[in-house]
Amino acid sequence: MSHIHLDLDVLRSFSTGVAMGSFAQAADKLGRSTSAVSAQLKKLESQAGTALLRKAGRGLELTEAGHAMLAYAHRLLELNDEAVAAIRASDLQGVVRLGLPEDFGERVLPAVLGRFTRAHPRVQIQVSSGTSAQLLSQYEDGLLDLSVAWDLSTGTDIPSGTRVLTTLPLRWIGPASGQGVDMREQPWWSLVGDTAPSAALTDKDDQQPWRALPLVMLAEPCPLRGVVTQALNRHGLPWRNAFSSASLAASWSAVASGLGLAVRTSFGLPPHVRLIGSDEAPGLPVLPNMRLLLKTQSQQPQVLQLSQLLEQALNEAAQMD
C-alpha cells in the first residue's frame, strides 16, 4: 500500500483560508493566486478521498472530514514551524515583555509559552495580565514589547504596529447547567425571558429594585460597562449592579453562583458559565462586536517570533468559538 504524503504548503493554504473565512484573502496573504489555492484545495480533497468543504449560502463551511483535516493541519504546521524556528534561531536571546488579558491565561498562554521556550530556551518571557485598558496603558508607556487587547472601536483606521486578529460578538453569559441555579426562577427573568419587557413593566412589582436585571461587571475603567447599560436603557430594561470586581475570575464565580449576568465574547469562557441564546432570552438586547488586537512595534527577533506564535494560536482558538 502506497503512503499518501500531505503537502504542508497545501495544508497552510487550507488552514489560512478557514481562519480568514475566505480563500481569496488567504491567497492574497500567502502571495498566491486564487486559482493556485483552489488547485491546492482540490489536491487536498483528492488525497483525502472525500469533500472537505461544502457550500453554505454564499460561502463555504467545513464538512466533518474537513474539521478532522483542519485539526491535523494545525498540529502538522505547528510542529513544522516549531522545528524551523528552533533550527534557524536556536541561539536567540533576550527578553520579551508580553501583556495578555485574563481570558487567555489558561487557554492560550501555556501552549504558546511551551512552544516558544522549546525553540528559544535562552529567551526570557515576562508576562503581565490585566484588563485591556491596563495593558494598553502599559504598552503606550513602553513597559510592554507585545500586547493583546480587546477593543470596542468600530473605525477602520488601524494604528501603526496593530493587527486585528479577530472580531467576535459580545454575548450575554449566565451560569452553566449543573451549578444549581435556575435563571427562570429568578424574579427578573420575566423581563428578558418569556415576557416582553414592555408587558413586564406594566406591573408595579416590576419597578422594584429586586426585579431589575442584575449585572456582573468588571470594575472601572471597563468600557463594557457603558456599552451594556446603554443598550439596556435603550430597550427600557431596568438594571442594577449586582457585583463588581477587578478580577475576571471572580466575576465568573459570581455569575456561576447566580448573582447576575455578565457580558463578554465566547472566547475563553470557563466551564461553570455559558452563553445565553437569543431564543432563550429574547428580551435581552443584541450587543455590538469587539475586536481582538495584537500590538507591537518592536523589530527584535525574539519579539517577532513570539508575536507570530501568539497570532497563530489566537486565530486557531477563535475558530473553535
N, C-alpha and C positions, 0 to 999 in steps of 0.2 A: 504493500500500500504506500503510495507516494504521499509525502508530507506537504501540507499547504503552509507556505510561509507568508504571513501577513506583512504587508509593507507599512513600516512606521510612518512614512510620508503620507500614505493614504489615510492611515488612522488619525494623523494630526489634522488633515483636512476635514475628516468626518467629525472629530471631536470639536474642532473650532466652529464648524457650521452649526452644530447643535447648540453650542454655547452662545453663539451670536444670534441664533434664531433665523439665520439667512446664510445660505451657501454662497450667494453672490458677494455678501460682505466678507465672508470668510476668504473667498478667492482674492479679494482686494487686500485684505490684511496679510495673506500669505504670499502676495506677489505673483499670483497665477491668474489665468483667465478663467472665466466661469465655465467654459466648455471643458477645460482641463480638469477642474474639480468635479464636474459632472461625470467625466470619464473615470475618475478615481472612484467615485461612489458606485458606478456600475461594476467596476472591477471588484470592489469590496463585497458587493452583493453576490457577484458570481462566485467568489471564493467561499462566501458563507452558505451559498446554496439556497438562499431564501431572501425575501424582501426585508430590508432594514428600516425603510421609510414608507409611509403611505400618505395619501392626500388627506388634509383636514381643512375644509373650507378653501381658502386661497393659499394656504401654506402646507407644510408637511409635518408629520409627527412620527415618533419612533414606534415601530412595531415591538412586540415582545422580544423578538430576536434582536432588534435594534437596541433596546435597553441593555440586553446582555452584552452585546458587542461594545457599547459605549463604556460600560464598566471595565471591561478588559482593556479597551483602548486607553483609558485613564491610567490603569496600572502599568501597561507596557510603556507608555510615553513617560510616565513618572520615573520608571527605572532607567529608561534611556537618557532622560535629561539629567538625572542624578549621576549617572556614570560619566557623561560628557563633562558635567561641571566638576566632578571630582578629579578627572584626568587633566583638564585644562587649568584648573585653579586650585590644585591641592595645596599650594603654598600661600594661598590668600590669607592675609592677616588684617587686624584692625578691630574696630568696634562699630556696631550698628545700634542706634538708639531707636527703638520701634514703639509706636503708640497704637494700641488697639482698644476698641470698645469692649465692654464686658461680654457682649454677645458671642465673641469669638474665642473666649478663653478656653473652653472645653472642647469645642467642635473643630476648630481650625488650627489653633496655635500648636498643640503637641505634635501633630503630623508635620507641619511646616518646619518647626524647630528641629525635629528629629532628622528630617531630610537634609536640612541645611548644615547641621553640625556634623553629620556623617561625611558630607562633601568638603566642609571647611572647618576642621576641628580647631584651627588657630584663631578663628574669628569669635569675638565676644559679642553676645547679644544682650542688650539691656532693654527690658520690656516695661512699658508704662501702660496701665489700664485705667480707664475712667470714662466720663461722658464725652460725647463728640465735641462739645463746646470746650471742655478742659483740654482735650488732645489738640484741637485746632489752635488754642491759645499757646500751648507748649511748642507746637510746630512753628507758629509765627514768631515766637521768642527765640527760636534757634535751639531749643532743647531736645528736639527730635530730628532724626535724619529721614524718617519714613513714618507716615501715619495713615491710618484708615479711619474714616469718619462718616457718619450718616449726615445727609444734607437734605433740607426741605425746599431748596431753591428750585424754581421752575424755569429759570432763564437758560438760554442756550450758550451763553458765554462761559467758557471753562477757563479758569485761571491757569497761568503757566505752571507746569510741573504737576498738574492734576489730571487724573484719568477717572472717568465714570466706569466703575466695574459692572454695576447692575442697577436696575431700578425696580423696586418692589412696592406693592400697595400696602398702606397701613391697614391693619386689621384689628378688630375687637377680640380680646382674649379673656377667657374665663377659666374656671377650674376644670381640670380633666376629670373624666368619669373615674370613679373609684376613690375620689377624695372625700366622699361623704357629704358633698354639697350639691343640693338640687336648686338650680337657679330659678326654676319655675315656682318654687315655694316662697321665693323672696317677695316682699311687699312691693318692690319696684318693678317686678317682671312685667306687669300689665302695661307699663309704659312702652316697652320695646318688643314684647313677645306677641301674645295672642290678640291684644287690643291695640288699636291705632292710638298714637299719642293724643290726638285731638279729642277722641272719645274718652280716654282715660282721665284727662284733665278737667272734665266737666264735673266730676265728683269732688266735693270739698276735701275728702280724705286724701285725695291725690296731691293736695297742696302741702301736706305735712312733710317736714324735713326727712323723716324716715322713709317716705315714699319716693324721694328723689334718687336718681341713678348714682350709685356710689362709684367713685373713680379711684383707682390706684395709680399714682403718677410719681415720676421721679421729681426730686426737689429742684427748685430753681437753681440755675437758669436752664430749664429744659424747654426747647422750642415746641415740643409736642403738647405741652400744657395749653398753650394758646390755640393751637390747631384744633384740639379736641373740644375745648369748652366753647369755642366759636361755632363749631359745627353743631353742637348740642343746642346752643342758643338759637341758631337759625332754624332748627327743627322744633323749637318750642319745648324742649325736653328739660325738666328741672334736674339739676345735678348737685352733688356735694363731694367735697374732697375727703374721702374716707381714709386714705393712707398716703403718706408722702415720705420718701426716703431717697438718700443719695445713692443707695445700693440697688442695683438691678436684681440681684439675687434675693434681697429682702422683699422687693416688690413682687417677685414671682411667688414667694411664700405667702404674701398677703392675698394674692389672687387665688392661690390654691386653697386657702382656708376660707374663702367665701367673703372676704371683706369688700370686694368690689371688682370692677372690670378694668383692664388695662388696655393700652393701645401700643402696638409695635408691629414690625413686619413678621412674616412667618419664619424668618431666619433665626436659627439658634434657640428655639424655644425648648425649655426643659420639659421632661415628661409629665410633670404634675400640673401643667396648664395646657390649654388647647385653643384653637381658633374657633370663633363663633360664626357660623354661616349666616348669610343674609336670609335664608329661608327659615332659620330657627328664630331669629330676632329681626324681623323686617322693620321694626321701629327704629333701629339704630342707624344713624346716618352713614352714608358712604364717605370714606376718608380719602385724602389725596395720596399720591405716591411719594416715596422717599428714595433718594439716590445714595448709593454707596461709593464714596470717593477714595482714591488712593493718591496720596500727596508726597512727592519728593522732588527736590531739585538737585540732589547730590549726584555727582558723577563718579563717586568712589565705587570701585568694582564690587566690594562686599555688599554695599547698599543695593546696587543694581541687581545682584544675584538674588538677594533676599526678596526684593521687590517683585522679581519675576516669579519666584516660587509662591509668594503670597497671592499674587494676582491669579495664578492658575488655580490655587486651592480655593480661593473665594468664589471664582467662577464655577468651579465644579460643585461646591457646596450650594450655591444659589440655584443651580439646575435641579437639585433634589427637593427644593421647596415649592 
